Structures are given as structure tokens and as C-alpha cells.
């Protein structure tokens, strides 16, 4: 399961939904303001923080 915040994770939610249809939760994840300028979210209950959106999406693909 992938969990991201729609407000602070900086991840394109539409692109992410295409990568993991039906395996995405979009909600507050309790990390607001802690990783500014980074791309992050929970992938299988593990917080993943990356410098670029592409790096984050690569981690999502590995977890599929």
C-alpha cells in the first residue's frame, strides 16, 4: 500500500494512481512540514523520502 498526503508530499497524485491503481491512499500521513522540498510517502508502511519525484516513483515500482 502506498500512502501520501495530498498537501505536502509534492508527489503528482494522478501519476502515482496510474502506477498503483487501487493500491493508493491519499490522506494526511502526519509528516507535514518535516521534509520540505522532498518527495515522500509511505510505501508498505515504511517512510520513503527522495530528492526527486522520479526517485520516489522508482521506489514505488520496486515495491509492486
C-alpha positions as CSV (number, residue, x, y, z in Angstrom):
1,X,0.0,0.0,0.0
2,X,1.2,3.5,-0.9
3,X,0.1,6.4,1.4
4,X,0.8,10.0,0.5
5,X,-0.5,13.4,1.7
6,X,-2.3,15.5,-1.0
7,X,-0.9,18.7,0.5
8,X,2.7,18.2,1.5
9,X,4.3,15.2,-0.2
10,X,4.9,17.1,-3.6
11,X,4.0,13.8,-5.4
12,X,1.8,14.0,-8.5
13,X,-1.2,12.0,-7.3
14,X,-2.6,11.3,-10.8
15,X,0.7,9.9,-12.0
16,X,1.0,7.8,-8.8
17,X,-2.5,6.4,-9.2
18,X,-1.5,5.3,-12.7
19,X,1.4,3.3,-11.2
20,X,-0.5,1.7,-8.4
21,X,-4.2,1.7,-9.3
22,X,-6.3,0.6,-6.3
23,X,-3.2,0.5,-4.0
24,X,-3.1,4.1,-3.1
25,X,-4.3,6.0,0.0
26,X,-4.4,9.8,-0.2
27,X,-4.6,11.3,3.3
28,X,-2.7,13.1,5.9
29,X,0.3,10.9,6.9
30,X,1.5,13.0,9.8
31,X,4.7,14.3,8.2
32,X,3.6,17.8,7.2
33,X,6.4,20.4,7.4
34,X,9.1,17.8,8.2
35,X,10.5,17.1,4.7
36,X,10.0,20.3,2.8
37,X,11.2,20.2,-0.8
38,X,11.4,16.4,-0.8
39,X,9.1,13.8,-2.3
40,X,7.9,11.3,0.3
41,X,5.2,8.9,1.4
42,X,4.8,5.6,3.0
43,X,5.5,2.5,0.8
44,X,4.4,-0.7,2.6
45,X,4.3,1.1,5.9
46,X,7.9,2.5,5.5
47,X,8.5,6.2,5.2
48,X,10.5,6.8,2.0
49,X,12.0,10.3,1.3
50,X,13.6,11.1,-2.0
51,X,15.1,14.2,-3.7
52,X,13.1,13.8,-6.9
53,X,9.7,12.6,-7.9
54,X,11.3,10.1,-10.3
55,X,13.3,8.6,-7.5
56,X,10.1,8.2,-5.4
57,X,8.3,6.6,-8.3
58,X,11.2,4.1,-8.8
59,X,10.8,3.0,-5.2
60,X,7.1,2.6,-5.7
61,X,7.7,0.4,-8.8
62,X,10.2,-1.8,-6.8
63,X,7.5,-2.3,-4.1
64,X,4.8,-3.5,-6.6
